[in-house]
Amino acid sequence: MDKNIIGRIVKGTIDRPLGSSHPDYPELIYPINYGYVDGVFVADGEEQDVYVFGSDKPLREFSGRVIAVYHRFNDNEDKWIVSMDGRDYSDEEILQTIHFQELYFQGELLR
């Protein structure tokens, strides 16, 4: 993991807005906006995935500060945690919010 990413401002696209369902698992509903950082590619050849905190409405795009990284032990990509509203969400708030999807993986939250 690139520890220098924490604190950086990033922007990108929301492809799974709050309230939408997962394209492969329709029963999985996103309680948070989920998307990717435009132009930042990772090991799987896709753009960097992000959980975007700070909006209670579905979004199409975002800009915010990376406040943490969820490092998956049993996958080849990490998930960046982005705050749009400048708030530094607690570890507990982050882990509770992303649990709907991360419960299928083993990992840790890095600050």
C-alpha positions in Angstrom: 0.0 0.0 0.0 1.2 3.5 -0.8 1.0 5.2 2.6 1.5 8.6 0.9 -2.1 8.4 -0.5 -3.6 9.2 2.9 -4.4 13.0 3.0 -4.4 13.4 -0.8 -7.4 15.0 -2.6 -8.8 12.7 -5.3 -11.7 12.9 -7.6 -13.6 10.4 -9.7 -16.8 8.7 -10.8 -19.5 7.0 -8.7 -20.6 3.8 -10.6 -22.6 2.3 -7.7 -24.5 5.2 -6.1 -26.0 5.0 -2.6 -29.1 2.8 -2.7 -28.1 1.0 -5.9 -27.6 -2.8 -6.1 -24.4 -4.7 -7.0 -24.4 -5.6 -10.7 -23.6 -9.3 -10.0 -25.4 -9.7 -6.6 -28.7 -7.7 -6.8 -29.5 -8.4 -3.2 -26.4 -6.4 -2.1 -27.6 -2.8 -1.7 -25.0 0.0 -1.4 -25.5 2.1 1.8 -22.8 4.5 0.6 -21.6 5.9 -2.7 -19.0 3.6 -4.2 -16.9 4.4 -7.3 -13.4 4.8 -8.6 -10.6 7.4 -8.9 -10.4 8.6 -12.5 -7.1 7.6 -14.1 -5.5 5.7 -11.2 -5.1 2.0 -12.2 -4.4 -0.8 -9.8 -3.3 -4.5 -9.9 -6.5 -5.8 -11.4 -6.3 -3.4 -14.3 -9.2 -1.4 -13.2 -9.3 2.1 -11.7 -8.9 2.4 -7.9 -12.1 1.7 -5.9 -13.3 4.1 -3.3 -16.0 4.3 -0.6 -17.1 7.9 -0.5 -18.3 9.3 2.8 -20.0 12.7 3.3 -23.1 12.6 1.3 -26.5 11.1 2.1 -27.6 11.4 -1.6 -26.7 9.3 -4.6 -23.8 10.9 -6.5 -22.4 10.7 -10.0 -19.0 12.1 -9.2 -16.9 13.0 -6.1 -14.0 15.0 -4.9 -12.5 14.5 -1.4 -9.6 13.6 0.8 -8.4 10.0 1.4 -8.7 9.4 5.1 -7.9 5.7 5.3 -7.3 2.6 3.2 -9.1 -0.8 3.7 -6.4 -3.3 2.9 -7.8 -6.7 1.8 -5.6 -9.7 2.7 -7.4 -12.1 0.4 -7.8 -9.9 -2.7 -5.4 -8.0 -5.0 -6.8 -4.5 -4.4 -7.3 -2.1 -1.6 -10.3 0.2 -1.1 -9.6 3.9 -0.4 -11.9 5.7 2.1 -12.7 9.2 0.9 -14.3 12.0 2.9 -16.1 14.6 0.8 -17.1 16.8 3.8 -13.7 17.2 5.5 -14.8 15.0 8.4 -12.3 12.4 9.7 -14.7 9.5 10.3 -13.8 7.1 13.1 -12.5 3.6 12.4 -15.8 2.2 13.8 -17.9 4.4 11.5 -15.9 3.3 8.5 -15.9 -0.4 9.3 -19.6 -0.4 10.1 -20.5 1.3 6.8 -18.3 -0.8 4.5 -19.2 -4.1 6.3 -22.0 -4.8 3.8 -19.4 -5.7 1.2 -16.1 -6.2 3.2 -17.7 -9.0 5.2 -16.8 -11.3 2.3 -13.1 -10.4 2.6 -10.4 -10.4 5.3 -8.6 -7.1 5.8 -7.7 -4.2 8.0 -8.2 -0.5 8.1 -5.0 1.5 7.7 -4.5 5.2 8.6 
